[in-house]
């Protein structure tokens, strides 16, 4: 957006009323005008029905008037419905607009702001607090106009019927008008406190969830509960006060408007008895007066929504009213192509509390030079790197990239020329590929190029995967993928064909690491269910989770004499697992070797308890099914808490033959049996190539499998296809399905893929094993030397020898700056740090 | 070695878990822990096989694992300036690497399998996550380690000092 806009936090609530909604609001006004007219008609009809039709005993007239009455009611209702729809649309659009604009604003706020702000606060503001302001915008035109017009129309009609009666019955409204704002002040005071407390509460929740490890670690449940409960109690009090005031407004209003009929009856009744008012007019007057309540009530409600909305809106906007430190995009020019040189002079960075994190730092790099920053933690090396990368706004001195001052550049200028791999890289939920392309996409976005311009090709991606050493990981993800029917048919055919070559070329070498599917052998790396069916189910009723409830299968187990031994296996498994895991938190690390999932543990605890004093046959049928389910899952190589008895193994092998015989005759399509000519859709690609299961091999075994499989895939020209599947691997929330090393490699890879002119590495390889670390180091030294400027915050001193310059930092200053050998020869700070 | 032999070597129905439990009770590091905690460790341990000549762990790597040799033989080595010094041998029943569970430092030595070797392995992540559940047990472990280091040096002082010569000045790791 090029034109200067008021930032959302400075916009008034009223500015949302017509923004983008002009035609809707105008339509609304037109409908309302018609609607108000349609509302008075029934009143007049009512009078005429009594005074003319009934009095004159004229049936025709009665029918005509009733017809008009009915028509206007229907018409009114239709219009009312239309206005509700339009109001809802306006309200929702306003809420959505506020949410978007505020989120867009919040993302641009300086890092500093988020150090003080919990995620929960942001979530609460965006999700909860903007609803009422949105509702206000929806009502803002329709509600006052409709209700005031209606009030005027009815009021006018009342005066037309009887001015005296009208004046008396309307006299109560000024009293209400006087009282309501007084009460509303109390509402607003409470609401302001409610918004603030809700915000504190949200950040409290967010904090304890983020720190859940520490809470578990210290068993600090009570401490956290107390902190939380105090806040909830405070919110409780505020909400009660808030609600009481709100109801106070309503009650005052109801009370006074309730007095209306009283006045009409006493005065109107008197006038009618005295013959100065027709009965029809009194009836009309009464119902017209009653009709005043609704618009009046709505008007009061609108007033409340307006007040609440205003409080929520301004409170929220005030909180986020912080200016971004840098422009996001240049307004009247293209983004700069910056030079690769760096000139830092007299740079200082002082925190709000007056601590000098950087103090008079000077250094300069020519394009393509590599600089290593070393020093103890807290020496300011990361801060310096982040100041150069514009993530921190330095408070004094200057940083020139090319010949441009960094503080004057827009974010776009920076990201087009500079890449940062941070200490704790963040991996977003999504596929590996999405995360790899994250930096490139952000750079290309808004550069005015076409969609795929400047995006890397698959070859580029594969090259970077190799460079950063994450290639094998991605290959693994690909190999572990389970394909679905109809997906990648060509690949499926290839894999089935490849099997023979694999067994011929690598079968012997990998025999120790693979358990091949063999009809006559028990599979220790497969579940009991798999061992029995020895095939992949094609029907959902035979899927592993449904098998224990499948009547056909249960009957088969009986025939094969398996029910009882399996039940006892299940009972044994359940008892042991509950005994070991009973009190552990539901973390993956505890449950990946367990047949019972974390969320099932409580159920099985109950069953295990019953088993203490009940025999298996005394259990409820449901519980027996649960135990059977457990037994069917049992995989000896994973679930080590019980052993598979020999007799059961034999029994299951016999059962396998029997099952195959039976089901082939009775339901031949139910399973695809494991055979060399068929792809097994329930198994991963790797297991399909092997035609077996990999066994739990140590790192060396893994390495051997990888080598063989890569050789095979290259030979068969399948490598790219598998890598592509691996790239679609979902990394999970915050990348939690990746190891720390994989996350870091991915973070390095995404910056390498962007290949910026200036690269900042902030301890970017600290979580990597030696080999990957050396690999990345070599790449930087050979491929990037003299081409890209590199600033590396080093966490290990053995990696910095080949840098052009080394800066040793302490307490925010550079102690020494020069080539490694030169500094070592000087026997100064670096020499001391290296400790030789 | 085929898998069936491995998983079900004995025809009695003793599970791997029970075997592991017995092994852990014999190690200096774990033996002082209550049964409840030991069971979790016995459950979390895995068995890994290393072929003759493979490295169980390597110098300069931080693998973060502790090993109990169940079967086979392995040798500790130290590489310096391209030369490999062969230190001592580890055989079945030896427990190595408890310190790697407690802190994250690169290995100073390598351990190389001399025959096909099977080890019981526990890694730092599993160890740490479990100990988070039993923070009160940490002092017990620390005591065991301190005692171990002390006994080690004491034994060294009793039997070896005469062969050590110049390195005498660097003794005293138990004084840390």
Boltz contact constraints between the chains, C-beta under 6 A:
constraints:
  - contact:
      token1: [A, 217]
      token2: [B, 132]
      max_distance: 6.0
  - contact:
      token1: [A, 515]
      token2: [B, 3]
      max_distance: 6.0
  - contact:
      token1: [A, 524]
      token2: [B, 3]
      max_distance: 6.0
  - contact:
      token1: [A, 524]
      token2: [B, 7]
      max_distance: 6.0
  - contact:
      token1: [A, 580]
      token2: [B, 39]
      max_distance: 6.0
  - contact:
      token1: [A, 580]
      token2: [B, 43]
      max_distance: 6.0
  - contact:
      token1: [A, 589]
      token2: [B, 126]
      max_distance: 6.0
  - contact:
      token1: [A, 589]
      token2: [B, 129]
      max_distance: 6.0
  - contact:
      token1: [A, 636]
      token2: [B, 7]
      max_distance: 6.0
  - contact:
      token1: [A, 640]
      token2: [B, 16]
      max_distance: 6.0
  - contact:
      token1: [A, 640]
      token2: [B, 17]
      max_distance: 6.0
  - contact:
      token1: [A, 641]
      token2: [B, 15]
      max_distance: 6.0
  - contact:
      token1: [A, 641]
      token2: [B, 17]
      max_distance: 6.0
  - contact:
      token1: [A, 642]
      token2: [B, 15]
      max_distance: 6.0
  - contact:
      token1: [A, 643]
      token2: [B, 13]
      max_distance: 6.0
  - contact:
      token1: [A, 643]
      token2: [B, 15]
      max_distance: 6.0
  - contact:
      token1: [A, 645]
      token2: [B, 13]
      max_distance: 6.0
  - contact:
      token1: [A, 646]
      token2: [B, 11]
      max_distance: 6.0
  - contact:
      token1: [A, 698]
      token2: [B, 48]
      max_distance: 6.0
  - contact:
      token1: [A, 700]
      token2: [B, 54]
      max_distance: 6.0
  - contact:
      token1: [A, 770]
      token2: [B, 60]
      max_distance: 6.0
  - contact:
      token1: [A, 770]
      token2: [B, 61]
      max_distance: 6.0
